[in-house]
């Protein structure tokens, strides 16, 4: 069976679902519904290291990847998170390729015997990172470049509103450059724009478990003839 890392490397369409609150039950149930991996959000969520470890085991027991997004690319955070047994990391808050390379080295240090199997996802979410995109794309150890639409919009001065034309143009440029280099692009997608970003070459489809719940309630109410 292909691993999440294999699928990313092969350019297969995959799902990465954010869980930002502690819930073994949610992980167990959702992992049986056909997703590829969870992202346990330690950057914006309220998860402890113990939560990451136990939720990761629940995901892995159902054949689903367990990825953690760290709050900051500091060596001790990387090591402590990797030691929880996760399959890989999402690395945010990077402005330069050198910072990414140091984080990769820290992952290797923390898991020398399993490094080759660890998933490494780098976020491209600031104006300086976009300016260094070609250098980021030269990092062979990275499995996916996750374009952070909301944070890039903030970095561009649009308060997180990535619907602005200037931000949309920048996002499309970044995705096209990633795809043109034969690398894997990830993006936050919603029901109404998923097909578009797939047509642009995005293969790592990112969403939130909260969005799953919202969609489920919406479709249930529609089916029941109730207002939404």
Buried (B, 14 or more C-beta within 10 A) or exposed (E): EEBBBBBBBEBBEBBBBBBBEBBEEBBBEBBEEEBBBBBBBBBEBEBEBEBBBBBBBBBBEBEBBBBBBBBEBBBEBBBBBBEBBBBBBBBBBBBBBEBBBBBBBBBBEBBEEEBEEBBBBBBBBBEEBBEBBEBBBEBEBBBBBBBBBBBBBBBBEBEBEBEBEEBEEBBBEBBEBBBEBEBBBBBBBEEEEBEEBBEBBBBBBBBBBEBBEEEEEEEEEEEEEEEE
